[in-house]
């Protein structure tokens, strides 16, 4: 298994994975919209994507979105997407994708990485906790959905 930075030539494989990821979160399948979304993030430098690959087959990805911490006057990242195909979940790819994200953040003087998942995604929460993260009880996050 190799963890590498996303390249535009990876777009079709990653778009399919993003579609499956979205289906997990009860969204309708739309491979083409996923492809356009990833392509736009890539073309506008709006996210950082790492992929897990073996034998030229991509089976997992993580996507980081840059934000800023005004208090610390530094960049930060939101790790909003982590997905590994179900038949590869015991490979350690999720852990390696997170490690790569943390390594990248440290190399780029990022203040923190905020990991997000749904409240019912207990497996991902367990992985995040194994990676040394904890629930932030210092800050409340509120959302408006439009």
C-alpha positions in Angstrom: 0.0 0.0 0.0 1.2 3.5 -0.9 -0.1 6.8 0.5 0.4 9.6 -2.0 -0.8 13.1 -2.9 -3.8 13.2 -5.2 -3.0 13.9 -8.9 -5.5 14.9 -11.5 -5.1 11.6 -13.2 -6.6 10.0 -10.1 -9.8 11.9 -10.5 -12.1 9.1 -11.9 -11.1 6.7 -9.1 -11.4 9.2 -6.3 -14.8 10.5 -7.7 -16.2 7.0 -7.4 -15.0 6.7 -3.8 -16.4 10.1 -3.0 -19.7 8.9 -4.4 -19.7 5.8 -2.2 -18.7 8.0 0.8 -21.7 10.3 0.1 -24.1 7.4 -0.3 -23.0 6.3 3.2 -24.2 9.7 4.4 -27.6 9.1 2.7 -27.0 11.2 -0.4 -28.0 10.2 -3.9 -25.4 8.7 -6.2 -23.9 11.2 -8.7 -20.4 10.2 -10.0 -20.2 13.2 -12.4 -21.0 15.8 -9.7 -18.4 14.2 -7.5 -15.8 14.4 -10.3 -16.7 18.1 -10.9 -16.5 18.8 -7.2 -13.0 17.3 -6.8 -11.8 18.9 -10.0 -12.9 22.3 -8.8 -11.3 21.9 -5.4 -8.1 20.8 -7.1 -8.1 23.5 -9.8 -8.6 26.3 -7.2 -6.2 24.8 -4.6 -9.1 24.6 -2.1 -8.3 21.2 -0.6 -5.5 18.7 -0.1 -6.2 15.1 -0.9 -4.1 12.1 -0.2 -5.0 8.6 -1.6 -4.3 5.0 -0.6 -3.3 2.9 -3.5 -2.1 -0.5 -4.3 -1.3 -1.8 -7.8 -2.6 1.4 -9.4 -6.0 1.0 -7.7 -7.1 3.7 -5.3 -9.2 2.4 -2.5 -9.1 5.2 0.0 -8.7 9.0 0.4 -8.7 11.8 2.9 -9.5 15.4 2.1 -8.3 18.4 4.1 -9.9 21.8 3.8 -7.7 24.8 4.8 -9.2 27.4 7.2 -7.5 29.9 9.6 -7.2 30.3 13.3 -7.4 34.0 14.0 -6.5 33.5 17.7 -3.2 31.6 16.9 -2.7 33.5 13.6 -2.1 30.3 11.7 -3.6 28.0 9.2 -5.7 25.0 10.3 -7.3 22.2 8.5 -10.7 20.5 8.6 -10.4 16.8 7.9 -13.9 16.5 6.5 -13.6 13.4 4.4 -11.9 10.1 5.2 -13.0 7.0 3.2 -11.6 3.5 2.7 -13.5 0.9 0.7 -15.1 -1.7 3.0 -13.0 -4.6 1.7 -9.8 -2.6 2.6 -10.7 -1.3 6.0 -8.5 -3.8 7.9 -5.5 -2.8 5.9 -4.6 0.2 8.1 -5.2 2.6 5.3 -7.4 4.9 7.3 -4.7 5.2 10.0 -2.1 5.8 7.4 -4.2 8.5 5.6 -4.6 10.3 8.9 -0.9 10.0 9.7 -0.1 11.5 6.3 -2.5 14.4 7.0 -1.0 15.1 10.4 2.5 14.9 8.9 1.6 17.3 6.1 0.0 19.7 8.7 3.1 19.7 10.9 5.4 20.3 7.8 3.3 23.3 6.9 3.1 24.9 10.4 -0.6 24.2 10.7 -2.0 25.0 14.2 -4.5 22.1 14.3 -6.5 19.6 12.3 -10.2 19.4 13.2 -11.6 15.9 12.4 -15.3 15.7 11.6 -17.7 12.8 11.4 -21.3 12.2 12.1 -22.3 11.4 15.7 -23.5 7.9 14.7 -20.2 7.0 12.9 -18.8 5.1 15.9 -16.1 3.2 13.9 -14.5 6.4 12.6 -14.8 8.0 16.0 -12.9 5.0 17.4 -10.2 5.4 14.8 -9.8 9.1 15.5 -9.5 8.4 19.2 -6.8 5.7 18.5 -4.9 8.4 16.6 -4.7 10.5 19.8 -7.5 12.9 19.1 -10.3 13.8 21.5 -13.6 15.5 21.5 -13.1 19.2 21.8 -15.1 20.3 24.9 -13.6 23.8 24.7 -15.5 25.1 21.7 -19.0 24.6 20.5 -19.7 24.4 16.8 -23.1 25.5 15.4 -24.3 25.0 11.9 -27.0 26.4 9.7 -28.0 24.2 6.8 -29.3 25.9 3.7 
